[in-house]
Amino acid sequence: MSFWHGFAVITVVHLLAAASPGPDFAYVTRQSLVQGRKAGLLASAGIALGLAIHIVYSAAGLAAVIAHSVHWMTVIKLVGGAYLLWLGVKGLRAHKDAGGIVEARGELPSSASRQVLGGFLCNAFNPKAPIYFLALFTVVLSPGLPVPTLLAYGAWIMLLQWLWFSLVATVFAHRVIRDRLLAVRHWIDRAFGAAMVALGFRVLVSARE
């Protein structure tokens, strides 16, 4: 497969994967609504950086080992499921008092580093990532490819991820959209929390199979 053929395949496949609903989309959407465009962009950067972990082990051929190892897949699912549950509980604790919408109890505006770290962990602990990257790298990449090609593909995947979620952050942080949705922000938080809890439990249950 030529460089540009592989480049085109990666672009189409990864954009479709990034656009599909999942923890990353829910996390960026929430951060953009709750704390604004900057928070959403920082979370997007963290999610893109989280891809570096999956890209490195996939390019090294470890994705196949992880995907076909019951032990390692169980560990990844347990850690990922626990993290999703933690995110979900935070969302479920959101409330609205008489004075208007407030943060979840005990939740303070996050620093830039915490926003980036939150996005990074959300992506890094995604239990579906090893399977996805195994499939993607099997099609277009292999450890035998030239290092510059691997670096170019990896950097492009991360850039695509950041661009997509930056667009999501910008849309949901738009003043008109944000003002309307913030009126029901506590319900959005709770819906986010319920989705993360359900997904977390699903991942934990699958770890026992």
DOROVEX-129283 format. One record per residue: x, y, z of N, C-alpha, C in turn. Coordinates in steps of 0.2 Angstrom, whole numbers, padded with zeros to 4 digits, m for minus. Atoms other than C-alpha are relative to their C-alpha. Last residue first. Example, Ala and Ser with C-alpha at 12.3 -4.5 7.8 and 13.67 -1.06 7.14 Angstrom:
2
    n.x    n.y    n.z   ca.x   ca.y   ca.z    c.x    c.y    c.z
  m0004  m0006  m0001   0068  m0005   0036  m0004   0005   0003
   0004  m0006   0000   0062  m0022   0039   0004   0006   0000
This chain:
209
    n.x    n.y    n.z   ca.x   ca.y   ca.z    c.x    c.y    c.z
   0002   0005   0005  m0084  m0064   0151   0007  m0004  m0003
   0001   0007  m0003  m0079  m0056   0167  m0001  m0005  m0005
  m0007   0002  m0003  m0071  m0040   0159  m0001  m0007   0003
  m0003   0004   0006  m0088  m0039   0149   0007  m0002   0002
   0004   0007   0000  m0097  m0035   0166   0004  m0004  m0006
  m0002   0004  m0005  m0084  m0021   0169  m0003  m0007   0000
  m0007   0002   0001  m0086  m0013   0152   0002  m0005   0005
   0000   0005   0006  m0105  m0014   0153   0007  m0002  m0001
   0002   0006  m0003  m0104  m0006   0171   0000  m0005  m0006
  m0005   0003  m0004  m0093   0008   0164  m0002  m0007   0003
  m0006   0002   0004  m0105   0011   0149   0005  m0003   0005
   0002   0006   0003  m0120   0012   0161   0005  m0003  m0005
   0001   0006  m0005  m0111   0023   0173  m0002  m0006  m0004
  m0006   0003  m0002  m0105   0034   0158   0000  m0005   0005
  m0003   0003   0005  m0122   0036   0151   0007  m0003   0002
   0003   0006   0001  m0130   0040   0168   0003  m0004  m0006
  m0002   0005  m0005  m0117   0053   0171  m0003  m0007  m0001
  m0007   0002   0001  m0119   0061   0154   0002  m0005   0005
   0000   0005   0006  m0138   0061   0157   0007  m0002  m0002
   0003   0006  m0002  m0135   0069   0174  m0001  m0006  m0005
  m0005   0003  m0004  m0124   0082   0167  m0002  m0007   0003
  m0006   0003   0004  m0136   0086   0154   0005  m0003   0004
   0003   0006   0003  m0150   0087   0167   0005  m0003  m0005
  m0001   0005  m0005  m0139   0099   0177  m0003  m0007  m0002
  m0007   0003  m0001  m0136   0109   0162   0000  m0005   0005
   0001   0006  m0002  m0154   0113   0158   0006  m0004   0001
   0006   0000  m0004  m0153   0131   0157  m0002  m0006   0003
  m0002  m0001  m0007  m0135   0128   0151  m0006   0001   0005
  m0001   0007  m0003  m0142   0121   0135   0002   0001   0008
   0006   0004   0000  m0149   0137   0129   0000  m0006   0004
   0005  m0003  m0004  m0135   0148   0134  m0006  m0004   0001
  m0002   0001  m0007  m0122   0136   0127  m0006   0003   0004
   0001   0007  m0002  m0131   0135   0110   0001  m0001   0007
   0008   0001   0001  m0133   0154   0108  m0001  m0007   0003
   0004  m0003  m0005  m0115   0157   0115  m0008  m0001   0000
   0003  m0006   0003  m0106   0144   0105  m0005   0003   0005
  m0002  m0006  m0004  m0097   0132   0117  m0003   0007  m0003
   0004   0000  m0007  m0106   0117   0110   0002   0006   0004
   0007   0000   0001  m0100   0121   0092  m0004   0001   0007
   0001  m0007   0002  m0082   0126   0097  m0008   0000  m0001
  m0001  m0005  m0006  m0080   0110   0108  m0002   0007  m0003
   0005   0001  m0004  m0086   0099   0093   0000   0005   0006
   0006  m0003   0003  m0075   0108   0081  m0006  m0002   0005
   0000  m0007   0000  m0060   0105   0093  m0006   0003  m0003
   0003  m0002  m0007  m0066   0087   0095   0001   0008   0001
   0007   0002  m0001  m0063   0085   0076  m0003   0002   0007
   0004  m0005   0005  m0047   0095   0074  m0008  m0002   0001
   0000  m0007  m0003  m0039   0086   0089  m0005   0004  m0004
   0004   0001  m0006  m0043   0068   0083  m0001   0007   0003
   0007   0001   0002  m0037   0073   0065  m0005   0000   0007
   0002  m0007   0003  m0021   0080   0072  m0008  m0001  m0001
   0001  m0005  m0006  m0018   0064   0083  m0003   0006  m0003
   0005   0002  m0004  m0021   0053   0067  m0002   0004   0006
   0006  m0002   0004  m0010   0064   0057  m0006  m0003   0004
   0001  m0008  m0001   0004   0063   0070  m0006   0002  m0003
   0002  m0001  m0007   0003   0044   0070  m0002   0007   0001
   0007   0002  m0001   0003   0043   0051  m0003   0001   0007
   0005  m0004   0004   0018   0054   0049  m0007  m0002   0001
   0000  m0006  m0003   0028   0045   0063  m0006   0005  m0003
   0004   0001  m0007   0024   0028   0056  m0001   0007   0003
   0007   0001   0001   0030   0035   0039  m0005  m0002   0006
   0003  m0006   0001   0046   0042   0046  m0008  m0001  m0002
   0002  m0004  m0006   0049   0026   0054  m0003   0006  m0002
  m0005  m0005  m0002   0049   0016   0038  m0003   0004   0006
   0000  m0006   0003   0036   0002   0039   0005   0005   0002
  m0005   0000   0005   0041  m0015   0046   0000   0007  m0005
  m0007  m0002  m0003   0032  m0012   0062   0005   0000  m0005
  m0004   0006  m0003   0016  m0013   0052   0006   0003   0003
  m0007  m0001  m0003   0003   0000   0046   0003  m0007   0002
  m0004  m0005   0003  m0012   0001   0034   0007   0000   0003
   0002  m0002   0007  m0024  m0013   0037   0005   0004  m0004
   0000   0006   0004  m0017  m0021   0052  m0001   0001  m0007
  m0007   0001   0001  m0014  m0004   0060   0001  m0006  m0004
  m0002  m0005   0004  m0033   0000   0059   0008  m0001  m0002
   0003   0000   0007  m0039  m0016   0065   0003   0005  m0004
  m0003   0006   0003  m0026  m0017   0080  m0003   0000  m0007
  m0007  m0001   0003  m0030   0001   0083   0003  m0006  m0003
   0001  m0005   0006  m0049  m0002   0085   0007   0001  m0003
   0003   0004   0005  m0046  m0018   0096   0000   0005  m0006
  m0004   0005   0003  m0034  m0009   0107  m0003  m0004  m0006
  m0006  m0003   0004  m0045   0007   0109   0005  m0006  m0003
   0001   0002   0007  m0061  m0002   0114   0006   0002  m0004
  m0001   0008   0001  m0056  m0002   0133  m0001  m0002  m0007
   0006   0002   0005  m0055   0018   0132   0002  m0008  m0001
   0003   0005  m0003  m0042   0021   0146  m0006  m0003  m0003
  m0005   0005  m0001  m0031   0032   0136  m0003  m0007   0003
  m0002   0003   0006  m0045   0042   0129   0005  m0006   0002
   0006   0003   0003  m0053   0047   0145   0001  m0004  m0006
   0002   0006  m0004  m0036   0048   0154  m0007  m0003  m0004
  m0005   0005   0001  m0030   0061   0141  m0002  m0007   0003
   0001   0003   0007  m0046   0071   0141   0005  m0006  m0001
   0006   0003   0000  m0045   0073   0160  m0001  m0003  m0007
  m0001   0007  m0003  m0026   0076   0159  m0007  m0004   0000
  m0004   0004   0005  m0029   0091   0147   0000  m0007   0003
   0004   0001   0006  m0043   0098   0158   0004  m0004  m0005
   0005   0005  m0002  m0032   0095   0174  m0005  m0001  m0006
  m0003   0007  m0001  m0018   0104   0166  m0005  m0005   0001
  m0002   0002   0006  m0028   0119   0161   0003  m0007   0000
  m0006  m0004   0003  m0035   0121   0178   0001  m0003  m0007
  m0007   0004   0001  m0052   0114   0182   0005   0005  m0003
  m0003  m0001   0007  m0066   0125   0189   0006  m0003  m0001
  m0003  m0006   0001  m0071   0117   0205   0002   0001  m0007
  m0003  m0001   0006  m0082   0102   0209   0002   0007  m0001
  m0007   0001  m0001  m0086   0099   0227   0004   0001  m0006
  m0002  m0001  m0007  m0105   0097   0224   0008  m0002   0000
   0002   0006  m0004  m0108   0097   0205   0004   0001   0007
  m0004   0006   0002  m0107   0115   0199  m0002  m0006   0004
  m0006   0000  m0004  m0121   0127   0201   0004  m0006  m0002
  m0004   0006   0001  m0136   0131   0190   0007   0001   0004
  m0002   0002   0007  m0147   0144   0197   0004  m0006   0000
  m0003  m0006   0003  m0151   0153   0214   0003  m0001  m0007
   0005  m0006   0001  m0164   0141   0220   0004   0006  m0004
   0003  m0003  m0006  m0152   0126   0218  m0004   0006  m0002
   0002  m0007   0001  m0148   0115   0203  m0003   0003   0006
   0007  m0003  m0003  m0139   0099   0205  m0001   0007  m0002
   0001  m0006   0002  m0124   0088   0197  m0007   0002   0003
   0000  m0005  m0006  m0120   0073   0207  m0002   0007  m0001
   0006   0002  m0004  m0125   0061   0193  m0001   0005   0006
   0006  m0003   0004  m0111   0069   0182  m0006  m0001   0004
  m0001  m0007   0000  m0097   0065   0195  m0006   0004  m0003
   0002  m0002  m0007  m0104   0048   0197   0000   0007   0001
   0007   0000   0000  m0102   0045   0178  m0003   0003   0007
   0002  m0006   0003  m0084   0051   0178  m0008   0000   0000
  m0002  m0006  m0004  m0080   0039   0192  m0003   0006  m0004
   0004  m0001  m0006  m0089   0025   0183   0001   0006   0004
   0007  m0002   0002  m0080   0028   0167  m0005   0001   0005
   0000  m0007   0002  m0064   0027   0176  m0006   0003  m0002
   0000  m0003  m0006  m0069   0010   0184   0001   0008  m0001
   0006  m0001  m0003  m0073   0004   0167  m0001   0003   0006
   0005  m0005   0004  m0057   0009   0160  m0007   0000   0002
  m0002  m0007  m0001  m0047   0001   0174  m0004   0005  m0004
   0001  m0002  m0007  m0057  m0015   0173   0002   0007   0002
   0007  m0001   0000  m0057  m0016   0154  m0002   0002   0008
   0001  m0006   0003  m0038  m0014   0153  m0008   0002   0001
  m0003  m0006  m0004  m0035  m0027   0166  m0002   0007  m0003
   0004  m0001  m0007  m0047  m0039   0158   0003   0006   0004
   0006  m0003   0001  m0039  m0036   0141  m0004   0001   0006
  m0001  m0007   0001  m0022  m0039   0148  m0006   0003  m0002
  m0002  m0003  m0006  m0027  m0056   0156   0001   0008  m0001
   0005  m0001  m0005  m0037  m0062   0141   0002   0004   0006
  m0002   0002  m0007  m0023  m0059   0129  m0006   0001   0005
   0000   0007  m0001  m0028  m0058   0111   0002  m0003   0006
   0007   0002   0002  m0032  m0039   0110  m0001  m0008   0001
   0005  m0002  m0005  m0016  m0036   0121  m0007  m0002  m0002
  m0002   0004  m0006  m0004  m0046   0110  m0006   0002   0005
   0003   0007   0001  m0012  m0039   0094   0001  m0004   0006
   0007   0000   0000  m0010  m0021   0100  m0003  m0007  m0001
   0003   0003  m0006   0008  m0025   0105  m0008   0000   0000
   0003   0007   0001   0014  m0024   0087  m0003  m0002   0007
  m0005   0005  m0002   0026  m0009   0090  m0003  m0007   0000
  m0005   0000   0005   0015   0002   0079   0005  m0005   0002
   0003   0003   0006   0000  m0003   0090   0006   0000  m0005
   0000   0007  m0001   0010   0001   0106  m0003  m0004  m0006
  m0007   0003  m0001   0015   0018   0100  m0001  m0008   0001
  m0004   0000   0006  m0002   0023   0092   0007  m0004   0001
   0003   0005   0005  m0012   0018   0107   0004  m0001  m0006
  m0001   0007  m0003  m0001   0028   0119  m0002  m0006  m0005
  m0007   0002   0001  m0001   0043   0107   0002  m0007   0003
  m0001   0004   0006  m0020   0043   0106   0007  m0003  m0001
   0001   0007  m0003  m0020   0050   0124   0000  m0005  m0006
  m0006   0002  m0003  m0012   0066   0117  m0001  m0008   0002
  m0005   0001   0006  m0027   0068   0105   0006  m0003   0003
   0002   0006   0004  m0039   0066   0120   0005  m0002  m0006
  m0001   0005  m0004  m0029   0079   0130  m0002  m0007  m0003
  m0007   0001   0000  m0030   0091   0116   0003  m0006   0004
  m0002   0003   0007  m0048   0089   0115   0007  m0001  m0001
   0002   0007  m0001  m0050   0092   0134   0002  m0003  m0007
  m0005   0004  m0004  m0040   0108   0131  m0001  m0007   0001
  m0006   0001   0004  m0051   0113   0117   0005  m0003   0004
   0001   0005   0005  m0067   0110   0128   0006  m0001  m0005
   0000   0006  m0003  m0060   0120   0142  m0001  m0006  m0005
  m0007   0002  m0002  m0056   0134   0131   0000  m0006   0003
  m0003   0002   0006  m0074   0134   0123   0008  m0002   0002
  m0001  m0004   0005  m0083   0135   0140   0005  m0003  m0006
  m0006  m0005  m0001  m0083   0128   0157   0002   0004  m0006
  m0001  m0002  m0007  m0100   0118   0158   0005   0006   0001
   0006  m0003  m0003  m0105   0117   0140   0001   0003   0007
   0002  m0006   0004  m0088   0114   0133  m0006   0004   0002
  m0005  m0005  m0002  m0083   0102   0147  m0001   0006  m0004
   0002  m0002  m0007  m0099   0092   0144   0005   0006   0002
   0007  m0004   0000  m0097   0091   0125  m0001   0003   0007
  m0002  m0007   0003  m0078   0086   0127  m0007   0004   0000
  m0004  m0004  m0004  m0083   0072   0139   0002   0007  m0003
   0004  m0002  m0006  m0097   0065   0129   0004   0005   0005
   0005  m0004   0002  m0087   0064   0113  m0004   0003   0006
  m0003  m0006   0002  m0073   0056   0122  m0005   0005  m0002
  m0002  m0004  m0006  m0084   0043   0131   0004   0007  m0002
  m0004   0003  m0005  m0093   0038   0115   0003   0004   0005
   0001  m0002  m0007  m0103   0043   0100   0004  m0005   0005
   0005   0004  m0003  m0096   0040   0083   0000   0002   0007
   0007  m0003   0000  m0087   0055   0075  m0005  m0004   0004
   0001  m0005  m0004  m0070   0049   0080  m0007   0003   0001
  m0001   0003  m0007  m0072   0032   0072  m0001   0006   0005
   0007   0004  m0002  m0079   0040   0056   0001  m0003   0007
   0005  m0005  m0001  m0064   0052   0056  m0007  m0003   0001
  m0001  m0003  m0006  m0052   0038   0059  m0005   0006   0001
   0002   0005  m0006  m0058   0027   0045   0000   0004   0006
   0007   0002   0000  m0058   0041   0032  m0002  m0004   0006
   0004  m0006   0000  m0041   0049   0036  m0008  m0002   0001
   0000  m0002  m0007  m0033   0032   0039  m0004   0006   0001
   0004   0004  m0004  m0038   0026   0022  m0001   0002   0007
   0007   0000   0001  m0032   0041   0014  m0005  m0004   0004
   0002  m0007  m0003  m0015   0041   0022  m0008   0001  m0001
   0000   0002  m0008  m0013   0022   0018  m0003   0007   0003
   0006   0005   0000  m0017   0026  m0001  m0001  m0001   0008
   0006  m0004   0000  m0005   0041   0001  m0006  m0004   0000
   0001  m0005  m0005   0009   0031   0007  m0006   0004   0000
  m0004  m0006   0000   0007   0017  m0005  m0001   0004   0006
   0004  m0006   0000   0000   0000   0000   0004   0006   0000
